[in-house]
Amino acid sequence: MTLAPSVLAADFGRLEDHARQALDAGADWLHIDVMDGHFVPNISFGAPVMRGLRALADEFGAPLDVHLMIEDPDRYLDAFAEAGAATITVHQEACPHLHRTVQAIHDLGCLAGVALNPATPLVTLEEIAPDLDLVLIMSVNPGFGGQTFIPGSVDKVRRCRELLARTGSRAVIEVDGGVAPGNVRAVVEAGADVIVAGSAVFKGDVAENVAAFRRATATKV
């Protein structure tokens, strides 16, 4: 399991230090949630804040995993690529010309992901799946941290794994929203490769929280 703490849940007054705690504890990626107040009912931050984490990410060899919850994401792909994004994920619901957007992300030298809101069916990825590096299954409605995991997301992850196999896609599956040590094992066993966790990592003892995720997904002998 790749663990990607969402810095949206970190203490912005000490963002770099809080992110460092997660990486020191063994987190793998840093997940960057970008919100515009239009596509989702919240505003977070943009490329300049992410750029401030680039040196830390490079120090640990931790990819910056950018999730654009914004309208017309094509306008900002260059900025996030320049700021150091390894992966740029856009929402299927925000991209009328999704193939063009995915191609543009690849042309910038980044891995390309597509996210689906909880009510968006997997069939919308049928044509684009072979071109993707990552599929992000939202297990809460996007916009705010700390929400409760939608139980049906486990089956959606399982069906996404089947779709990727059927279409010959090598994309990894990322799950974002309400995942915690108490439910992460079911999500991983359903086929998730990457787990995004915000509050479950940054609220309380960061090192212990990361360790709890590792214990929950450790192979039992």
Summary of the structure (lengths in Angstrom):
residues: 221
radius of gyration: 16.0
end to end distance: 17.5
largest distance: 49.6
contacts: 744
relative contact order: 0.17
helix: 44%
strand: 21%
